């Protein structure tokens, strides 16, 4: 079997380009023996900005990239052009930019990563994952968190969630593996009609070959994720680490240290063993649907 070709950074999405470019800039800086403080001073900024650039947390200015390449001794025209092309690509705006007033900065990074992930593994205990929510269920959830916003804003937020879900249907879209606590399926959110439509939606979407859902039953008792929900994102590019996303009420934490990620990978595997199989899970959804 022929070896699988390495992914070309220039064919990657904006966020992947941003992270890859940051990684390469860090490599160049370290090979040149230059401190973050000196690099920051060279582009009229702080060492903290260099850290954010190298982590792919912020966009790139052409002038900053050119100045850093000068400092790091990169003089080959083709190599410089490749770096600048990556920088331009990484600054492209996401589909949510037209609704940027509704997207918190801590969540925008997640949207970027989710759109470009090869796989999304998630555990939810209280609510169904956003990628599995029906429109009516999403509206009911939005009302829980934003009880006083006008109807038109609820419409916009719900439409954003539906647009976000399209990534699962796109060619080359990520594989979703969701483990959902049985309590999330039994907890009524909205009316009975809303929950009935939501359960029907789960049966429809989990029929897709790239979507798997397992139900963690009450009888499983204590489990490996009693601390709360989490999501693990994995990318096709071997240079990119897995990222764990932990969402709080009004903020989020991103983990990429290997030791931290391995803890959550272990927890996900343990949950998968304790949960019903995908076939059993779909049967359980049908049983609940019959009760509405």
N, C-alpha and C positions, 0 to 999 in steps of 0.2 A: 504493500500500500504506500503511495507517495506521501511524503511528509506534508503535513498541513502548513501552508504558507503563513508566515508571521503577519499579523495585521499591520497594515500601513497606517501610521498615525494620521496622515493627511486624509484618510478615508473615514476617520472616526468622527464622532459627534463633538460639538463644542466643548462640553465638560471634560470628556476624555482627553481632547487636545490640550485643554488647560492644565490638567493634572500631569500629562506626559511632558508638556513643555516645562512645567515647573520642576519636575524631576530631573530633566536634562540640564536645566539651568543650575540646579543644585550640584549636579555632577561636575559640570564645567567649573563652577566656583571652587569646589573642593579640590579638584585636580590642579587648579591654578594656585592653591594655597591662600585664598583670599577670604577674609572673615566676613560675616554678614554685616558687621558694622561698616567695614570699608566699602562693601558693595552698595549698601544703602546710601552712604555719603556720596558715592559716585553718581547716583541717579537723583541726588537732592532729596533723599528720603531717609527713613529710619531703618534700623535692622529688622524691626517688626514688619515693615512692608516687604522686605526681602523674604522673610519667613512666610508671609501670606502668599506671595508670588510663587514660591517654591512648593507650597502645598496646594496650589491651584484654587485658592479661595477668592481671588480677585481677578479682574480682567487685566489685560496687558496693553500698555501704551507702546506704540512703535518706537518712540524715542527712547524709552527705558530699555527695550530689548536691544536696540542698536548700541546704546551706551554700555550695557552689560556685556555684549559680545565683544566690544572693543576692549573692555577691561579684562575679559577672560582670554583674550588673544585669538579669537575666532576671526580669521581674515579671509577664508575661502568664500568667494561670492555665492557659490551654489549652496554651501552649508548655511550661510547667513540668510539666503532667500528662503530656505526650508523652515528655519526658525520663525521668520517673519510671517510666512504663510500660515504656520500653525497658530501664531498669535492672532492673526486676523480671523481665522476660523473659530478660535476659542471665544471670540467676543460676540459671536452671533447671538441674537436674542431668541429666547424660547417662545413657544406658542402662548404662554401665559402672560407675556409682556403687556398685552392690551388690557389685562386685568391686574396689573402690578400693584395697584392700590389695595388689593385684597390679599396679596401674598406677603407674608412676613419673610424677612430675610433668612431666618433660620429654616424656613420650609422651602424657600426657593432652591436652596442647594439640594434638598432631597428630590425635588421635581427634576432637576437637571440630571441627577445620578440615576433616578428611576428610569428616565427616558432612554438611557444608554446602557443599562445593565443587561447582562446576559441571563441572569437569573435573579429572582426576588423571592426570598424565603421569609415568611412572616408568621408571628404568633400573636393572636388577639384574644383577650379574655372578656372584655365588656361589650364591645361593638364589633360588627363585621368589618373586615378590612376595606379601606376605601376602594380598592380595585375590584371588589366584589359587590359593591353596593348598587342597588337599583336606584332609579331617579327619585322615587317617592321616599324610600328609606333615607337617601342622602339628604333630602330636604328636611325630614324629621330630625336627623342628627344635627344639621346646621342650625335648626331652630333651638335645639338644646343648648348649643354653645353660643348662639347669637340671638337671644330671645327678643331683642328690641329692634333689630335691623329691619328696614322696610322690605316689602315683598320683592321689589326689583333687585335688591342685593342678594336675597335668597336665591332668586333665579340665576343670577350671575355665578354665585358660588356653586350651585348645583350643576350648572352647565360646565364649569371648570372641572368638576369631578368626573363628569361623563366624558369630557375631552381627554382627560388624563387616562381613562380606561382604554382608549383607542390603541394605546401602545401594545396591548395584548393581542390585538388583531392585525397588527402591521407585519409584513414580511420580515422575518428576523427578529421579531419582538421577543421579549424576555419570557422565560419559563417561570410561572408563578406556582409556588408551593406554599399554601396557607394552612396553618393549623389553628382551628377556632375552638375555643372553649364552648362546651355545650350550653353554658349559661347565656352566651351571646345569641344563640339561636332561640332560646326560650324567653329572653327578655323582650317584652313588647316595646317597640319604638314606633310611635305613631299608632294608627288604628290597626284593627285586625286585617283590613284590606291591604294596608301597607305591608304588614308582615307576610301576608299570603303572597303578594307580588314579589317580595324579597326572596322568599323561599323558592318560588318558581324561577326567579332570575338566577339563583345559585345553581339549580339543576341545569339551566340552559348554558351558563358560562362554564361550568365544570365539565361540560361535554366537549369543550375545546381541548385538543391534544396537549396544549402547553399550559393548561390550568389544572392544578390538583388541589383538592381541599380535603383535609382530614378533621374529624370532630374529636375533640378530647372530651371523653364522657365524664359525667359527675363521678361515676364509680372508680375513675382512675385515682381519686383522692389527691393527696399532695403530689406535686410534680416539679420538674426541673426549672420551671419559669414562674414560680410563685411571686417573683419580684415584679412582674409586669410584662407588658407587650414589648416586642422588639422586631426589627427587620434587618436581614442580612442581604447586602447587595454584592453581587459578583459580576466581574467584567471579563470580556473576551481577551483583553490585552493582558498578557502575563506580567507586565510591569506594574499593573495597578493592583493594590491590595484589596481584599474584601473589606467592606465597610459596614459597620453595625450602626443602625439608626435607632436612637431612643428618644421618643417624643414625650415631653411633659405638657402641662396645660398650656403654657405660653412660651415654650422654648424647646430646644432639642439638643441632644448630644450626639456627636459623630465619633466613633471609635475605629481606628485602623491599626493599632498596635497588634502584632500577631498574637500575643498572649491573650489579649482581651477578646479578639475575634474568635480564637479557639474555644474560649469558655462558652460563647454563644452558639458556635457550631455544635459543640457537645450537647448543649441544652436542646437545640433543635432536633438532633438525632434522638435524644431520649424522649422528647415529646412525640416524635414520629412513631416510636415503638409503643408508647402508652396509648396513643390515639387509635380510633377505629381506622380500618383500611379505607382507601378512597371509595371502594364499592359499598362498604358498610356505611360510610358517611352519607353517601347519596341516598341510601335506603333510609337512614335516620331522618334526613331532610324530608323525604316523602311521607314518613310517619307523622312528622310535625305538621306538614302541609295538610294532612287529612284532618287535623284537629281544628283548623281554621274554617 
